[in-house]
Amino acid sequence: MSILVIAEIDSHGIKAATRSAITAAGQLGGDVHLLLAGSDLEGIALQAKSIKGLSKILVADAAEYANGIAENLTPLLVKLAPGYSTVLAAATSFGKNLLPRAAALLDAAMVSEVTQIIGERTFVRPIYAGNLNATVTAPAGLALITIRQTVFEAVAETGGDGAVESIAATGDAGKAQFISRELAVSDRPELASAKVVISGGRSLGSKEIFHDTLEPLAAQLGAAIGATRAAVDSGMAPNDAQVGQTGTVIAPDLYIAFGVSGAAQHVGGIKDAKVIVAVNHDAEAPIFKVADYGLVADLFDVVPELSAALKQ
Ligand SMILES: Cc1cc2nc3c(=O)[nH]c(=O)nc-3n(C[C@H](O)[C@H](O)[C@H](O)COP(=O)(O)OP(=O)(O)OC[C@H]3O[C@@H](n4cnc5c(N)ncnc54)[C@H](O)[C@@H]3O)c2cc1C
């Protein structure tokens, strides 16, 4: 049987996370189809057609699928999923919102945040804030899987030639209505896919200091800015900047943590970074256990010094 990947769409088109899910689907073997559900999809369907690794693109173009409302997408997925062996999506807010709903309604296996595909039904997924990896086997029959984007390289955007097929919409479920979206506008790269991420913790003290301290350095490094949950909860950084177990899991080439203690829930989201640098004035801070380079110093001294050095 074939595998169905659920596309996640934003204002730029199909998100890179979806192409990572296609890579994971390819590792399962078999035909890979993409479900493209949204509104005004003509241009995006063309984009989907050229993505490598897809044999078919199912296009559900209807107003009720605009804005990725899970309440409206679930009936569509429940209708389609039984025709597939596996349904996959990236473990983003979108995927985590949609797939478990369909799995519950279909009474099918749900395996979340898969980081490795061992066999058709056997997967590795992190548990205990990423401190342990569990190998799990889903029972025979349909399985719905979210995959961790950072460990599956995205398939190429070009080179494919999947067949595009329109499918019937399932209508408005009438359970949720889109009101508005507040988009954080930033010149910085997207946190989940940035090559360099610098982040700050509660120690930055205020929203203004957080911004004024980290923004110039991030601009110099072409980095995305992340934050701990403590920094987010105290209003210093926006929700979408949170890195960790309950935020974004990242795997940049370089991660620099300023005034971050290194709680397990934070480390669970950064441990796949290639190089971790930590600046903390407490030599006993747990972040130093996972850091490749550690500096016991005051971040308010280090950030301007680093900025000045980078200017030279
Ligand atoms: C269910 C659950 C899920 C969670 N999910 C997440 C998550 O996804 N992400 C996350 O980050 N947290 C998460 N947390 C919270 C986590 O446990 C920690 O509370 C949080 O990460 C701590 O943030 P912090 O390092 O900013 O603050 P603190 O723990 O208060 O640490 C501040 C650090 O800054 C250092 N410092 C202070 N001033 C300076 C200075 N001037 N220069 C240098 N260093 C300085 C201190 O030595 C200290 O190590 C979660 C918690 C729970 C219970």
The ligand as a MOL file (V3000), in Angstrom:
LIG
                    3D

  0  0  0     0  0            999 V3000
M  V30 BEGIN CTAB
M  V30 COUNTS 53 58 0 0 0
M  V30 BEGIN ATOM
M  V30 1 C 6.7670 20.1500 31.0080 0
M  V30 2 C 7.8500 21.1790 30.8550 0
M  V30 3 C 8.2420 21.5330 29.5920 0
M  V30 4 C 9.2460 22.4940 29.4170 0
M  V30 5 N 9.6400 22.8280 28.1610 0
M  V30 6 C 10.6530 23.6900 28.0000 0
M  V30 7 C 11.1390 24.0310 26.6980 0
M  V30 8 O 10.6100 23.5760 25.6800 0
M  V30 9 N 12.1790 24.8840 26.6070 0
M  V30 10 C 12.7820 25.4410 27.6910 0
M  V30 11 O 13.7230 26.2220 27.5230 0
M  V30 12 N 12.3430 25.1530 28.9300 0
M  V30 13 C 11.2880 24.3070 29.0970 0
M  V30 14 N 10.8510 24.0520 30.3550 0
M  V30 15 C 11.3760 24.8600 31.4740 0
M  V30 16 C 12.7250 24.3750 31.9680 0
M  V30 17 O 12.5300 23.3570 32.9230 0
M  V30 18 C 13.4990 25.5350 32.6370 0
M  V30 19 O 12.7120 26.0920 33.6610 0
M  V30 20 C 13.9080 26.6410 31.6900 0
M  V30 21 O 14.5080 26.1220 30.5340 0
M  V30 22 C 14.8700 27.5770 32.3970 0
M  V30 23 O 15.1090 28.6990 31.6150 0
M  V30 24 P 16.3990 29.6090 31.8260 0
M  V30 25 O 17.6070 28.7710 31.5890 0
M  V30 26 O 16.1770 30.8210 31.0180 0
M  V30 27 O 16.2520 30.0770 33.3360 0
M  V30 28 P 17.0190 29.6900 34.6560 0
M  V30 29 O 16.8660 28.2410 34.9640 0
M  V30 30 O 16.5450 30.6660 35.6760 0
M  V30 31 O 18.5530 29.9250 34.3530 0
M  V30 32 C 19.1310 31.1650 34.1320 0
M  V30 33 C 20.6260 30.9190 33.9160 0
M  V30 34 O 21.2210 32.1410 33.5430 0
M  V30 35 C 22.4770 32.2440 34.1990 0
M  V30 36 N 22.7700 33.6860 34.2760 0
M  V30 37 C 22.0870 34.6250 34.9880 0
M  V30 38 N 22.5930 35.8400 34.7400 0
M  V30 39 C 23.6400 35.6670 33.8770 0
M  V30 40 C 24.5710 36.5550 33.2720 0
M  V30 41 N 24.5060 37.8830 33.4690 0
M  V30 42 N 25.5070 36.0490 32.4360 0
M  V30 43 C 25.5700 34.6870 32.2240 0
M  V30 44 N 24.7210 33.8080 32.7800 0
M  V30 45 C 23.7550 34.2930 33.5930 0
M  V30 46 C 22.2740 31.5720 35.5330 0
M  V30 47 O 23.5100 31.1100 36.0640 0
M  V30 48 C 21.3480 30.4170 35.1540 0
M  V30 49 O 22.0870 29.2450 34.8090 0
M  V30 50 C 9.8420 23.1040 30.5510 0
M  V30 51 C 9.4280 22.7170 31.8280 0
M  V30 52 C 8.4520 21.7680 31.9790 0
M  V30 53 C 8.0370 21.3830 33.3530 0
M  V30 END ATOM
M  V30 BEGIN BOND
M  V30 1 1 1 2
M  V30 2 1 2 3
M  V30 3 2 2 52
M  V30 4 2 3 4
M  V30 5 1 4 5
M  V30 6 1 4 50
M  V30 7 2 5 6
M  V30 8 1 6 7
M  V30 9 1 6 13
M  V30 10 2 7 8
M  V30 11 1 7 9
M  V30 12 1 9 10
M  V30 13 2 10 11
M  V30 14 1 10 12
M  V30 15 2 12 13
M  V30 16 1 13 14
M  V30 17 1 14 15
M  V30 18 1 14 50
M  V30 19 1 15 16
M  V30 20 1 16 17
M  V30 21 1 16 18
M  V30 22 1 18 19
M  V30 23 1 18 20
M  V30 24 1 20 21
M  V30 25 1 20 22
M  V30 26 1 22 23
M  V30 27 1 23 24
M  V30 28 2 24 25
M  V30 29 1 24 26
M  V30 30 1 24 27
M  V30 31 1 27 28
M  V30 32 2 28 29
M  V30 33 1 28 30
M  V30 34 1 28 31
M  V30 35 1 31 32
M  V30 36 1 32 33
M  V30 37 1 33 34
M  V30 38 1 33 48
M  V30 39 1 34 35
M  V30 40 1 35 36
M  V30 41 1 35 46
M  V30 42 1 36 37
M  V30 43 1 36 45
M  V30 44 2 37 38
M  V30 45 1 38 39
M  V30 46 1 39 40
M  V30 47 2 39 45
M  V30 48 1 40 41
M  V30 49 2 40 42
M  V30 50 1 42 43
M  V30 51 2 43 44
M  V30 52 1 44 45
M  V30 53 1 46 47
M  V30 54 1 46 48
M  V30 55 1 48 49
M  V30 56 2 50 51
M  V30 57 1 51 52
M  V30 58 1 52 53
M  V30 END BOND
M  V30 END CTAB
M  END
